Structures are given as structure tokens and as C-alpha cells.
Amino acid sequence: MQTALVVAVIILFGFFAFTSQGPPGCKDQSSQGQRTITLYFVPWCSYCKKVMPEWQRLMAMQNINLLVQKINCEEQQCDGINSYPTIICQGTKYPGDRPRTAEEMFKWATSLA
């Protein structure tokens, strides 16, 4: 009984830690006055390949208020990421119904509170 309770507490703690901070690599850089938008991808994914040219354009657009990064989930552990590509900023996942253009992603990331 105590073991089950300890396991439940550990699971809940892990869940709340993940949802409050988001996956690794997408923490808010507000201490530096900078937001981070992260693309989680795998090289073999056709959807990832399709978004990559726009992501490169977004990386060229980054300014002092937005840090743009990408994480290859075959090279790094991406706990909590279960579909590719996944785009996260400020702990918020990019809406699937929005166009994945550099301009739209920039506008979305800089509009988050």
C-alpha cells in the first residue's frame, strides 16, 4: 500500500514538473528577456523535412527577444515528445491548424504572454 502511494506521488510530481516547465529545451529565457522556440524533430520524418526550410528561415529571422533552436530527438533524449515535428515556445505547443511558415511561427512565438 505504501509503495503504491509513493509511486503515485512520484508520477504526479513528474507530471506537474513536466507541464509547468514543458519538455527539456523549451524553458522560458525571460531572465535574459528572451523567449525560446524549439523544434523537436527526427531526420527521417517527412513532415519534419517539409517544415525544415521554414525553420531555417525562422532561425534567420530571430532577434534579441526570440531564441530559435532545433533538437534532433534521435541524438538527444526528448522526454514527453511523442509526435514529430513538435514546436514549443513558453511551454505551449504550436497549434496544428496554423500554417507552419516562418512568419506565422515568429508571430505566434512573439505573441505568447
Biotite code that builds the C-alpha atoms (Angstrom):
import biotite.structure as struc

atoms = struc.array([
    struc.Atom([0.000, 0.000, 0.000], chain_id="A", res_id=1, res_name="MET", atom_name="CA", element="C"),
    struc.Atom([2.766, 2.450, 0.938], chain_id="A", res_id=2, res_name="GLN", atom_name="CA", element="C"),
    struc.Atom([4.741, 1.511, -2.153], chain_id="A", res_id=3, res_name="THR", atom_name="CA", element="C"),
    struc.Atom([1.748, 2.271, -4.383], chain_id="A", res_id=4, res_name="ALA", atom_name="CA", element="C"),
    struc.Atom([1.288, 5.633, -2.666], chain_id="A", res_id=5, res_name="LEU", atom_name="CA", element="C"),
    struc.Atom([4.963, 6.528, -3.136], chain_id="A", res_id=6, res_name="VAL", atom_name="CA", element="C"),
    struc.Atom([4.797, 5.553, -6.815], chain_id="A", res_id=7, res_name="VAL", atom_name="CA", element="C"),
    struc.Atom([1.639, 7.643, -7.302], chain_id="A", res_id=8, res_name="ALA", atom_name="CA", element="C"),
    struc.Atom([3.275, 10.675, -5.683], chain_id="A", res_id=9, res_name="VAL", atom_name="CA", element="C"),
    struc.Atom([6.379, 10.293, -7.878], chain_id="A", res_id=10, res_name="ILE", atom_name="CA", element="C"),
    struc.Atom([4.240, 10.039, -11.023], chain_id="A", res_id=11, res_name="ILE", atom_name="CA", element="C"),
    struc.Atom([2.175, 13.102, -10.075], chain_id="A", res_id=12, res_name="LEU", atom_name="CA", element="C"),
    struc.Atom([5.294, 15.098, -9.258], chain_id="A", res_id=13, res_name="PHE", atom_name="CA", element="C"),
    struc.Atom([6.795, 14.194, -12.621], chain_id="A", res_id=14, res_name="GLY", atom_name="CA", element="C"),
    struc.Atom([3.584, 15.173, -14.420], chain_id="A", res_id=15, res_name="PHE", atom_name="CA", element="C"),
    struc.Atom([3.390, 18.584, -12.734], chain_id="A", res_id=16, res_name="PHE", atom_name="CA", element="C"),
    struc.Atom([7.091, 19.240, -13.253], chain_id="A", res_id=17, res_name="ALA", atom_name="CA", element="C"),
    struc.Atom([6.693, 18.482, -16.987], chain_id="A", res_id=18, res_name="PHE", atom_name="CA", element="C"),
    struc.Atom([3.519, 20.521, -17.518], chain_id="A", res_id=19, res_name="THR", atom_name="CA", element="C"),
    struc.Atom([4.809, 23.574, -15.666], chain_id="A", res_id=20, res_name="SER", atom_name="CA", element="C"),
    struc.Atom([8.149, 23.725, -17.489], chain_id="A", res_id=21, res_name="GLN", atom_name="CA", element="C"),
    struc.Atom([7.481, 21.813, -20.681], chain_id="A", res_id=22, res_name="GLY", atom_name="CA", element="C"),
    struc.Atom([9.931, 19.386, -22.222], chain_id="A", res_id=23, res_name="PRO", atom_name="CA", element="C"),
    struc.Atom([13.676, 19.974, -21.994], chain_id="A", res_id=24, res_name="PRO", atom_name="CA", element="C"),
    struc.Atom([14.952, 22.714, -24.256], chain_id="A", res_id=25, res_name="GLY", atom_name="CA", element="C"),
    struc.Atom([11.839, 24.890, -24.212], chain_id="A", res_id=26, res_name="CYS", atom_name="CA", element="C"),
    struc.Atom([12.207, 26.780, -20.951], chain_id="A", res_id=27, res_name="LYS", atom_name="CA", element="C"),
    struc.Atom([11.443, 30.479, -20.993], chain_id="A", res_id=28, res_name="ASP", atom_name="CA", element="C"),
    struc.Atom([14.618, 32.548, -21.092], chain_id="A", res_id=29, res_name="GLN", atom_name="CA", element="C"),
    struc.Atom([12.796, 35.514, -19.522], chain_id="A", res_id=30, res_name="SER", atom_name="CA", element="C"),
    struc.Atom([15.652, 36.162, -17.103], chain_id="A", res_id=31, res_name="SER", atom_name="CA", element="C"),
    struc.Atom([17.543, 37.297, -20.179], chain_id="A", res_id=32, res_name="GLN", atom_name="CA", element="C"),
    struc.Atom([14.448, 38.919, -21.676], chain_id="A", res_id=33, res_name="GLY", atom_name="CA", element="C"),
    struc.Atom([14.401, 36.221, -24.334], chain_id="A", res_id=34, res_name="GLN", atom_name="CA", element="C"),
    struc.Atom([11.874, 33.567, -25.352], chain_id="A", res_id=35, res_name="ARG", atom_name="CA", element="C"),
    struc.Atom([12.877, 30.221, -26.792], chain_id="A", res_id=36, res_name="THR", atom_name="CA", element="C"),
    struc.Atom([11.024, 28.438, -29.589], chain_id="A", res_id=37, res_name="ILE", atom_name="CA", element="C"),
    struc.Atom([12.127, 24.857, -30.138], chain_id="A", res_id=38, res_name="THR", atom_name="CA", element="C"),
    struc.Atom([11.556, 22.435, -32.991], chain_id="A", res_id=39, res_name="LEU", atom_name="CA", element="C"),
    struc.Atom([11.719, 18.766, -31.930], chain_id="A", res_id=40, res_name="TYR", atom_name="CA", element="C"),
    struc.Atom([12.345, 16.605, -34.992], chain_id="A", res_id=41, res_name="PHE", atom_name="CA", element="C"),
    struc.Atom([13.740, 13.340, -36.334], chain_id="A", res_id=42, res_name="VAL", atom_name="CA", element="C"),
    struc.Atom([15.639, 13.305, -39.651], chain_id="A", res_id=43, res_name="PRO", atom_name="CA", element="C"),
    struc.Atom([13.602, 10.519, -41.299], chain_id="A", res_id=44, res_name="TRP", atom_name="CA", element="C"),
    struc.Atom([10.195, 12.202, -40.755], chain_id="A", res_id=45, res_name="CYS", atom_name="CA", element="C"),
    struc.Atom([8.664, 13.564, -43.981], chain_id="A", res_id=46, res_name="SER", atom_name="CA", element="C"),
    struc.Atom([6.724, 16.246, -42.068], chain_id="A", res_id=47, res_name="TYR", atom_name="CA", element="C"),
    struc.Atom([9.947, 17.364, -40.369], chain_id="A", res_id=48, res_name="CYS", atom_name="CA", element="C"),
    struc.Atom([11.674, 17.564, -43.748], chain_id="A", res_id=49, res_name="LYS", atom_name="CA", element="C"),
    struc.Atom([8.822, 19.689, -45.044], chain_id="A", res_id=50, res_name="LYS", atom_name="CA", element="C"),
    struc.Atom([8.985, 22.205, -42.167], chain_id="A", res_id=51, res_name="VAL", atom_name="CA", element="C"),
    struc.Atom([12.807, 22.447, -42.106], chain_id="A", res_id=52, res_name="MET", atom_name="CA", element="C"),
    struc.Atom([13.183, 25.132, -44.850], chain_id="A", res_id=53, res_name="PRO", atom_name="CA", element="C"),
    struc.Atom([10.697, 27.352, -42.983], chain_id="A", res_id=54, res_name="GLU", atom_name="CA", element="C"),
    struc.Atom([12.543, 26.652, -39.720], chain_id="A", res_id=55, res_name="TRP", atom_name="CA", element="C"),
    struc.Atom([15.808, 27.751, -41.348], chain_id="A", res_id=56, res_name="GLN", atom_name="CA", element="C"),
    struc.Atom([14.081, 30.976, -42.414], chain_id="A", res_id=57, res_name="ARG", atom_name="CA", element="C"),
    struc.Atom([12.784, 31.441, -38.862], chain_id="A", res_id=58, res_name="LEU", atom_name="CA", element="C"),
    struc.Atom([16.312, 30.957, -37.499], chain_id="A", res_id=59, res_name="MET", atom_name="CA", element="C"),
    struc.Atom([17.479, 33.743, -39.813], chain_id="A", res_id=60, res_name="ALA", atom_name="CA", element="C"),
    struc.Atom([14.659, 35.979, -38.510], chain_id="A", res_id=61, res_name="MET", atom_name="CA", element="C"),
    struc.Atom([15.457, 35.533, -34.822], chain_id="A", res_id=62, res_name="GLN", atom_name="CA", element="C"),
    struc.Atom([16.004, 38.713, -32.897], chain_id="A", res_id=63, res_name="ASN", atom_name="CA", element="C"),
    struc.Atom([17.091, 39.726, -29.428], chain_id="A", res_id=64, res_name="ILE", atom_name="CA", element="C"),
    struc.Atom([13.715, 38.690, -27.975], chain_id="A", res_id=65, res_name="ASN", atom_name="CA", element="C"),
    struc.Atom([13.480, 35.242, -29.584], chain_id="A", res_id=66, res_name="LEU", atom_name="CA", element="C"),
    struc.Atom([15.938, 32.361, -29.496], chain_id="A", res_id=67, res_name="LEU", atom_name="CA", element="C"),
    struc.Atom([15.215, 29.757, -32.197], chain_id="A", res_id=68, res_name="VAL", atom_name="CA", element="C"),
    struc.Atom([16.589, 26.254, -31.741], chain_id="A", res_id=69, res_name="GLN", atom_name="CA", element="C"),
    struc.Atom([16.060, 22.737, -33.023], chain_id="A", res_id=70, res_name="LYS", atom_name="CA", element="C"),
    struc.Atom([16.594, 19.427, -31.258], chain_id="A", res_id=71, res_name="ILE", atom_name="CA", element="C"),
    struc.Atom([17.176, 16.156, -33.080], chain_id="A", res_id=72, res_name="ASN", atom_name="CA", element="C"),
    struc.Atom([15.348, 13.581, -30.952], chain_id="A", res_id=73, res_name="CYS", atom_name="CA", element="C"),
    struc.Atom([17.478, 10.763, -32.329], chain_id="A", res_id=74, res_name="GLU", atom_name="CA", element="C"),
    struc.Atom([20.592, 12.420, -30.909], chain_id="A", res_id=75, res_name="GLU", atom_name="CA", element="C"),
    struc.Atom([19.101, 13.795, -27.685], chain_id="A", res_id=76, res_name="GLN", atom_name="CA", element="C"),
    struc.Atom([16.508, 12.463, -25.292], chain_id="A", res_id=77, res_name="GLN", atom_name="CA", element="C"),
    struc.Atom([13.187, 14.236, -25.846], chain_id="A", res_id=78, res_name="CYS", atom_name="CA", element="C"),
    struc.Atom([11.009, 13.069, -22.960], chain_id="A", res_id=79, res_name="ASP", atom_name="CA", element="C"),
    struc.Atom([7.371, 13.996, -23.441], chain_id="A", res_id=80, res_name="GLY", atom_name="CA", element="C"),
    struc.Atom([7.645, 14.463, -27.207], chain_id="A", res_id=81, res_name="ILE", atom_name="CA", element="C"),
    struc.Atom([5.595, 11.799, -28.960], chain_id="A", res_id=82, res_name="ASN", atom_name="CA", element="C"),
    struc.Atom([4.981, 13.224, -32.420], chain_id="A", res_id=83, res_name="SER", atom_name="CA", element="C"),
    struc.Atom([7.166, 14.961, -34.958], chain_id="A", res_id=84, res_name="TYR", atom_name="CA", element="C"),
    struc.Atom([7.637, 17.707, -35.698], chain_id="A", res_id=85, res_name="PRO", atom_name="CA", element="C"),
    struc.Atom([6.692, 19.340, -32.391], chain_id="A", res_id=86, res_name="THR", atom_name="CA", element="C"),
    struc.Atom([7.167, 23.074, -31.930], chain_id="A", res_id=87, res_name="ILE", atom_name="CA", element="C"),
    struc.Atom([7.058, 24.515, -28.411], chain_id="A", res_id=88, res_name="ILE", atom_name="CA", element="C"),
    struc.Atom([7.518, 28.014, -27.016], chain_id="A", res_id=89, res_name="CYS", atom_name="CA", element="C"),
    struc.Atom([6.953, 29.138, -23.438], chain_id="A", res_id=90, res_name="GLN", atom_name="CA", element="C"),
    struc.Atom([5.695, 25.623, -22.644], chain_id="A", res_id=91, res_name="GLY", atom_name="CA", element="C"),
    struc.Atom([2.942, 25.989, -25.268], chain_id="A", res_id=92, res_name="THR", atom_name="CA", element="C"),
    struc.Atom([2.650, 23.681, -28.267], chain_id="A", res_id=93, res_name="LYS", atom_name="CA", element="C"),
    struc.Atom([2.265, 25.289, -31.691], chain_id="A", res_id=94, res_name="TYR", atom_name="CA", element="C"),
    struc.Atom([-1.353, 24.911, -32.880], chain_id="A", res_id=95, res_name="PRO", atom_name="CA", element="C"),
    struc.Atom([-1.746, 22.225, -35.536], chain_id="A", res_id=96, res_name="GLY", atom_name="CA", element="C"),
    struc.Atom([-4.239, 24.317, -37.505], chain_id="A", res_id=97, res_name="ASP", atom_name="CA", element="C"),
    struc.Atom([-1.841, 27.234, -38.072], chain_id="A", res_id=98, res_name="ARG", atom_name="CA", element="C"),
    struc.Atom([0.380, 27.397, -41.153], chain_id="A", res_id=99, res_name="PRO", atom_name="CA", element="C"),
    struc.Atom([3.972, 26.368, -40.496], chain_id="A", res_id=100, res_name="ARG", atom_name="CA", element="C"),
    struc.Atom([5.579, 29.324, -42.188], chain_id="A", res_id=101, res_name="THR", atom_name="CA", element="C"),
    struc.Atom([8.451, 31.290, -40.687], chain_id="A", res_id=102, res_name="ALA", atom_name="CA", element="C"),
    struc.Atom([6.309, 34.402, -40.438], chain_id="A", res_id=103, res_name="GLU", atom_name="CA", element="C"),
    struc.Atom([3.411, 32.624, -38.692], chain_id="A", res_id=104, res_name="GLU", atom_name="CA", element="C"),
    struc.Atom([5.684, 30.812, -36.230], chain_id="A", res_id=105, res_name="MET", atom_name="CA", element="C"),
    struc.Atom([7.501, 34.072, -35.426], chain_id="A", res_id=106, res_name="PHE", atom_name="CA", element="C"),
    struc.Atom([4.232, 35.929, -34.950], chain_id="A", res_id=107, res_name="LYS", atom_name="CA", element="C"),
    struc.Atom([2.861, 33.158, -32.704], chain_id="A", res_id=108, res_name="TRP", atom_name="CA", element="C"),
    struc.Atom([6.020, 32.885, -30.559], chain_id="A", res_id=109, res_name="ALA", atom_name="CA", element="C"),
    struc.Atom([6.322, 36.617, -30.000], chain_id="A", res_id=110, res_name="THR", atom_name="CA", element="C"),
    struc.Atom([2.625, 36.961, -29.143], chain_id="A", res_id=111, res_name="SER", atom_name="CA", element="C"),
    struc.Atom([2.674, 34.493, -26.225], chain_id="A", res_id=112, res_name="LEU", atom_name="CA", element="C"),
    struc.Atom([2.271, 36.062, -22.798], chain_id="A", res_id=113, res_name="ALA", atom_name="CA", element="C"),
])
